[in-house]
Amino acid sequence: MKKLVITTALLLSIGTPALAQDYSAPVNAQSVAQKQDPVMEQIQYMQKEWARIKYQIVDKDTQLDAIHKLEEHAAQVTAAYSDRPEPKIWEGIILSTDAGIVKGMSALGKVKKAKELFEGSLKQNPVAMEGSAHTSLGSLYYQVPGWPVAFGDNEEAEKHLKQALQLNPNGIDPNFFYGDFLLKDGRTDEAKMYLNRALQAPDRPDRPLADAGRRQEIKAALAQIDQKMKDGGKSSYN
């Protein structure tokens, strides 16, 4: 049984998530409308705070304290706007990120709660935030152990990650997480293709910190592939 490894990238991203997906609309009439939407104002706050915690706080105790406060805030937003899918997505991303910091068996409760939130969001609107729930849920499926410890399932992971790519084919997060999944699954050539797509994804105007952090993760994954090739590793396909 594979060891529990939950990256802090979790939406989506932990983030990656989960790690999980970092989403923001381009600067246009839609983004102006979002600023007038109290739910999207809360989402934008959580996105920025999440990126600060994930990519700028180095000390683990300080990071955990900050993510726990953000979890409490996210839960309040989800409860206040239970009819909206977006708060569920971001509460799930934040919980996944916390699990990635803690790691180990003690993180299972948080990833199970995150899974429930992503599934609830998909029931309300499967295309919300360009399929972010699919990205984040797929990320969880390939990073947690399988039965009887948890719900890890590579087939479910690939299904959700492909659905995310259908909804957001040029997005940095769906391409990164699918590439990371393929890398862990031993499909190195395919992984490199999707990771390069993620690296070339357009900038998100309101998310410079998140984009910069994600690109560092992409470069690290590509460097891992290059090292495998130098060491004589061969690509394999399932």
C-alpha positions as a Markdown table, in Angstrom:
| # | Residue | x | y | z |
|---|---|---|---|---|
| 1 | Met | 0.0 | 0.0 | 0.0 |
| 2 | Lys | 1.5 | 3.3 | -1.0 |
| 3 | Lys | 2.5 | 5.7 | 1.7 |
| 4 | Leu | 0.3 | 8.8 | 2.2 |
| 5 | Val | 1.8 | 11.7 | 0.3 |
| 6 | Ile | -0.3 | 14.8 | 0.1 |
| 7 | Thr | 1.5 | 17.7 | -1.5 |
| 8 | Thr | 0.9 | 21.2 | -0.4 |
| 9 | Ala | 0.0 | 22.0 | -4.1 |
| 10 | Leu | -3.4 | 20.8 | -3.3 |
| 11 | Leu | -6.4 | 22.2 | -5.0 |
| 12 | Leu | -6.4 | 21.8 | -7.6 |
| 13 | Ser | -3.0 | 23.3 | -6.1 |
| 14 | Ile | -3.2 | 21.5 | -3.2 |
| 15 | Gly | -3.0 | 23.7 | -4.4 |
| 16 | Thr | -2.7 | 21.0 | -5.0 |
| 17 | Pro | -4.4 | 21.4 | -4.4 |
| 18 | Ala | -4.7 | 20.0 | -3.2 |
| 19 | Leu | -3.2 | 20.0 | -3.4 |
| 20 | Ala | -6.0 | 21.9 | -5.6 |
| 21 | Gln | -6.9 | 24.7 | -8.5 |
| 22 | Asp | -6.1 | 28.3 | -8.3 |
| 23 | Tyr | -8.6 | 30.2 | -10.4 |
| 24 | Ser | -9.2 | 33.8 | -11.3 |
| 25 | Ala | -11.1 | 35.3 | -14.2 |
| 26 | Pro | -9.4 | 37.6 | -16.7 |
| 27 | Val | -9.8 | 41.3 | -16.3 |
| 28 | Asn | -12.9 | 42.1 | -18.2 |
| 29 | Ala | -16.6 | 42.7 | -17.7 |
| 30 | Gln | -17.0 | 39.3 | -16.0 |
| 31 | Ser | -14.3 | 40.1 | -13.4 |
| 32 | Val | -15.9 | 43.5 | -12.7 |
| 33 | Ala | -19.2 | 41.7 | -12.1 |
| 34 | Gln | -17.4 | 39.2 | -9.8 |
| 35 | Lys | -16.1 | 42.1 | -7.6 |
| 36 | Gln | -19.7 | 43.1 | -7.0 |
| 37 | Asp | -20.6 | 39.5 | -6.0 |
| 38 | Pro | -20.0 | 39.0 | -2.3 |
| 39 | Val | -19.2 | 35.3 | -2.8 |
| 40 | Met | -16.5 | 36.0 | -5.4 |
| 41 | Glu | -15.1 | 38.7 | -3.2 |
| 42 | Gln | -14.7 | 36.1 | -0.4 |
| 43 | Ile | -13.2 | 33.6 | -3.0 |
| 44 | Gln | -10.6 | 36.2 | -4.1 |
| 45 | Tyr | -9.7 | 36.9 | -0.4 |
| 46 | Met | -9.2 | 33.2 | 0.2 |
| 47 | Gln | -7.2 | 32.7 | -3.0 |
| 48 | Lys | -4.8 | 35.5 | -2.0 |
| 49 | Glu | -4.4 | 34.4 | 1.6 |
| 50 | Trp | -3.9 | 30.7 | 0.5 |
| 51 | Ala | -1.1 | 31.7 | -1.9 |
| 52 | Arg | 0.5 | 33.8 | 0.8 |
| 53 | Ile | 0.4 | 30.9 | 3.3 |
| 54 | Lys | 1.5 | 28.3 | 0.8 |
| 55 | Tyr | 4.3 | 30.1 | -0.9 |
| 56 | Gln | 5.5 | 32.8 | 1.5 |
| 57 | Ile | 5.4 | 31.4 | 5.0 |
| 58 | Val | 8.4 | 29.1 | 5.6 |
| 59 | Asp | 8.0 | 28.2 | 9.3 |
| 60 | Lys | 5.7 | 25.2 | 9.6 |
| 61 | Asp | 4.1 | 26.2 | 12.9 |
| 62 | Thr | 3.3 | 29.7 | 11.6 |
| 63 | Gln | 2.0 | 28.1 | 8.4 |
| 64 | Leu | -0.3 | 25.8 | 10.2 |
| 65 | Asp | -1.6 | 28.6 | 12.5 |
| 66 | Ala | -2.4 | 30.7 | 9.4 |
| 67 | Ile | -4.0 | 27.8 | 7.4 |
| 68 | His | -6.2 | 26.9 | 10.4 |
| 69 | Lys | -7.5 | 30.5 | 10.7 |
| 70 | Leu | -8.2 | 30.4 | 6.9 |
| 71 | Glu | -10.0 | 27.1 | 7.3 |
| 72 | Glu | -12.4 | 28.6 | 9.9 |
| 73 | His | -13.1 | 31.6 | 7.6 |
| 74 | Ala | -13.7 | 29.2 | 4.7 |
| 75 | Ala | -16.1 | 27.1 | 6.7 |
| 76 | Gln | -18.1 | 30.2 | 7.6 |
| 77 | Val | -18.3 | 31.3 | 4.0 |
| 78 | Thr | -19.5 | 27.9 | 2.9 |
| 79 | Ala | -22.2 | 27.8 | 5.6 |
| 80 | Ala | -23.3 | 31.3 | 4.7 |
| 81 | Tyr | -23.5 | 30.6 | 1.0 |
| 82 | Ser | -24.5 | 26.9 | 1.0 |
| 83 | Asp | -26.3 | 27.3 | -2.3 |
| 84 | Arg | -23.1 | 28.3 | -4.1 |
| 85 | Pro | -20.4 | 25.8 | -5.3 |
| 86 | Glu | -17.4 | 28.1 | -5.2 |
| 87 | Pro | -17.0 | 28.3 | -1.4 |
| 88 | Lys | -17.1 | 24.5 | -1.2 |
| 89 | Ile | -14.3 | 24.3 | -3.7 |
| 90 | Trp | -12.1 | 26.7 | -1.8 |
| 91 | Glu | -12.8 | 25.2 | 1.6 |
| 92 | Gly | -11.8 | 21.9 | 0.1 |
| 93 | Ile | -8.6 | 23.3 | -1.3 |
| 94 | Ile | -7.6 | 24.9 | 2.0 |
| 95 | Leu | -8.3 | 21.6 | 3.9 |
| 96 | Ser | -6.2 | 19.7 | 1.4 |
| 97 | Thr | -3.3 | 22.2 | 1.8 |
| 98 | Asp | -3.5 | 21.8 | 5.6 |
| 99 | Ala | -3.3 | 18.0 | 5.1 |
| 100 | Gly | -0.3 | 18.5 | 2.9 |
| 101 | Ile | 1.5 | 20.4 | 5.6 |
| 102 | Val | 0.7 | 17.9 | 8.3 |
| 103 | Lys | 1.0 | 14.7 | 6.2 |
| 104 | Gly | 0.6 | 11.2 | 7.7 |
| 105 | Met | -2.4 | 9.4 | 8.9 |
| 106 | Ser | -3.6 | 12.4 | 11.0 |
| 107 | Ala | -4.3 | 14.2 | 7.7 |
| 108 | Leu | -6.9 | 11.7 | 6.5 |
| 109 | Gly | -9.8 | 13.4 | 8.2 |
| 110 | Lys | -9.2 | 16.6 | 6.4 |
| 111 | Val | -8.8 | 15.0 | 2.9 |
| 112 | Lys | -12.0 | 13.1 | 3.4 |
| 113 | Lys | -13.8 | 16.3 | 4.3 |
| 114 | Ala | -12.3 | 18.0 | 1.3 |
| 115 | Lys | -13.5 | 15.1 | -0.9 |
| 116 | Glu | -17.1 | 15.6 | 0.4 |
| 117 | Leu | -16.9 | 19.3 | -0.4 |
| 118 | Phe | -15.6 | 18.8 | -3.9 |
| 119 | Glu | -18.3 | 16.3 | -4.6 |
| 120 | Gly | -21.0 | 18.6 | -3.2 |
| 121 | Ser | -19.7 | 21.4 | -5.4 |
| 122 | Leu | -19.9 | 19.1 | -8.5 |
| 123 | Lys | -23.5 | 18.2 | -7.7 |
| 124 | Gln | -24.4 | 21.9 | -7.6 |
| 125 | Asn | -22.4 | 22.9 | -10.7 |
| 126 | Pro | -19.8 | 20.6 | -12.3 |
| 127 | Val | -18.4 | 23.5 | -14.4 |
| 128 | Ala | -18.0 | 26.0 | -11.6 |
| 129 | Met | -14.7 | 27.9 | -11.7 |
| 130 | Glu | -13.7 | 26.1 | -15.0 |
| 131 | Gly | -13.9 | 22.7 | -13.4 |
| 132 | Ser | -11.8 | 23.4 | -10.4 |
| 133 | Ala | -13.6 | 20.7 | -8.3 |
| 134 | His | -12.6 | 18.1 | -10.9 |
| 135 | Thr | -9.0 | 19.2 | -10.7 |
| 136 | Ser | -8.9 | 19.1 | -6.9 |
| 137 | Leu | -10.8 | 15.9 | -6.5 |
| 138 | Gly | -8.7 | 14.2 | -9.1 |
| 139 | Ser | -5.6 | 15.3 | -7.3 |
| 140 | Leu | -6.8 | 13.8 | -4.0 |
| 141 | Tyr | -7.6 | 10.5 | -5.7 |
| 142 | Tyr | -4.0 | 9.9 | -6.8 |
| 143 | Gln | -2.3 | 11.2 | -3.7 |
| 144 | Val | -4.0 | 9.4 | -0.9 |
| 145 | Pro | -3.8 | 5.7 | -0.1 |
| 146 | Gly | -6.4 | 3.3 | -1.5 |
| 147 | Trp | -8.8 | 1.0 | 0.4 |
| 148 | Pro | -8.9 | 0.1 | 3.3 |
| 149 | Val | -7.0 | 3.2 | 4.5 |
| 150 | Ala | -8.5 | 5.8 | 2.3 |
| 151 | Phe | -10.2 | 6.4 | -1.1 |
| 152 | Gly | -7.2 | 6.6 | -3.4 |
| 153 | Asp | -8.0 | 5.4 | -6.9 |
| 154 | Asn | -6.0 | 6.1 | -10.0 |
| 155 | Glu | -8.9 | 5.4 | -12.4 |
| 156 | Glu | -11.0 | 8.0 | -10.6 |
| 157 | Ala | -8.1 | 10.4 | -10.6 |
| 158 | Glu | -7.6 | 10.2 | -14.3 |
| 159 | Lys | -11.3 | 10.5 | -15.0 |
| 160 | His | -11.6 | 13.8 | -13.0 |
| 161 | Leu | -8.4 | 15.3 | -14.3 |
| 162 | Lys | -9.4 | 14.6 | -17.9 |
| 163 | Gln | -12.8 | 16.2 | -17.2 |
| 164 | Ala | -11.0 | 19.3 | -15.8 |
| 165 | Leu | -8.8 | 19.5 | -18.9 |
| 166 | Gln | -11.9 | 19.4 | -21.1 |
| 167 | Leu | -13.3 | 22.4 | -19.2 |
| 168 | Asn | -10.0 | 24.3 | -19.0 |
| 169 | Pro | -7.6 | 22.9 | -21.5 |
| 170 | Asn | -5.0 | 25.7 | -21.3 |
| 171 | Gly | -5.1 | 26.1 | -17.5 |
| 172 | Ile | -2.0 | 25.9 | -15.4 |
| 173 | Asp | -3.5 | 23.7 | -12.7 |
| 174 | Pro | -5.3 | 21.0 | -14.7 |
| 175 | Asn | -2.2 | 20.5 | -16.9 |
| 176 | Phe | 0.1 | 20.5 | -13.9 |
| 177 | Phe | -1.9 | 18.0 | -11.9 |
| 178 | Tyr | -2.5 | 15.7 | -14.8 |
| 179 | Gly | 1.2 | 15.9 | -15.6 |
| 180 | Asp | 2.1 | 15.1 | -12.0 |
| 181 | Phe | -0.3 | 12.2 | -12.0 |
| 182 | Leu | 1.2 | 10.8 | -15.2 |
| 183 | Leu | 4.7 | 11.2 | -13.8 |
| 184 | Lys | 3.8 | 9.2 | -10.6 |
| 185 | Asp | 2.1 | 6.6 | -12.8 |
| 186 | Gly | 5.3 | 6.1 | -14.8 |
| 187 | Arg | 4.1 | 7.7 | -18.1 |
| 188 | Thr | 7.0 | 10.0 | -18.3 |
| 189 | Asp | 6.7 | 11.2 | -21.9 |
| 190 | Glu | 3.1 | 12.1 | -21.5 |
| 191 | Ala | 3.8 | 13.7 | -18.2 |
| 192 | Lys | 6.5 | 15.9 | -19.7 |
| 193 | Met | 4.0 | 17.1 | -22.4 |
| 194 | Tyr | 1.4 | 18.2 | -20.0 |
| 195 | Leu | 3.9 | 19.8 | -17.6 |
| 196 | Asn | 5.3 | 21.8 | -20.5 |
| 197 | Arg | 1.7 | 22.9 | -21.3 |
| 198 | Ala | 1.3 | 24.0 | -17.7 |
| 199 | Leu | 4.5 | 25.9 | -17.8 |
| 200 | Gln | 3.4 | 27.7 | -20.9 |
| 201 | Ala | -0.1 | 28.5 | -19.6 |
| 202 | Pro | -1.2 | 32.1 | -19.7 |
| 203 | Asp | -0.7 | 34.3 | -16.6 |
| 204 | Arg | -3.7 | 34.9 | -14.4 |
| 205 | Pro | -3.8 | 38.7 | -13.9 |
| 206 | Asp | -4.9 | 38.6 | -10.3 |
| 207 | Arg | -2.8 | 35.6 | -9.2 |
| 208 | Pro | 0.9 | 36.5 | -9.7 |
| 209 | Leu | 2.1 | 34.8 | -6.5 |
| 210 | Ala | 0.1 | 31.6 | -7.1 |
| 211 | Asp | 1.3 | 31.4 | -10.7 |
| 212 | Ala | 5.0 | 31.9 | -9.7 |
| 213 | Gly | 4.7 | 29.3 | -7.0 |
| 214 | Arg | 3.0 | 26.8 | -9.3 |
| 215 | Arg | 5.6 | 27.3 | -12.0 |
| 216 | Gln | 8.4 | 26.5 | -9.5 |
| 217 | Glu | 6.6 | 23.2 | -8.8 |
| 218 | Ile | 6.3 | 22.5 | -12.6 |
| 219 | Lys | 10.0 | 23.2 | -13.1 |
| 220 | Ala | 10.8 | 20.8 | -10.2 |
| 221 | Ala | 8.7 | 18.0 | -11.8 |
| 222 | Leu | 10.3 | 18.6 | -15.2 |
| 223 | Ala | 13.8 | 18.5 | -13.6 |
| 224 | Gln | 12.8 | 15.2 | -12.0 |
| 225 | Ile | 11.9 | 13.8 | -15.5 |
| 226 | Asp | 15.2 | 15.1 | -16.9 |
| 227 | Gln | 17.2 | 13.4 | -14.2 |
| 228 | Lys | 15.4 | 10.1 | -14.8 |
| 229 | Met | 16.3 | 10.3 | -18.4 |
| 230 | Lys | 19.9 | 11.1 | -17.6 |
| 231 | Asp | 19.9 | 8.1 | -15.3 |
| 232 | Gly | 18.8 | 5.9 | -18.1 |
| 233 | Gly | 15.1 | 5.6 | -17.1 |
| 234 | Lys | 12.7 | 4.6 | -19.8 |
| 235 | Ser | 9.2 | 5.9 | -20.3 |
| 236 | Ser | 6.5 | 3.4 | -19.7 |
| 237 | Tyr | 2.8 | 3.3 | -20.6 |
| 238 | Asn | -0.2 | 1.6 | -19.0 |
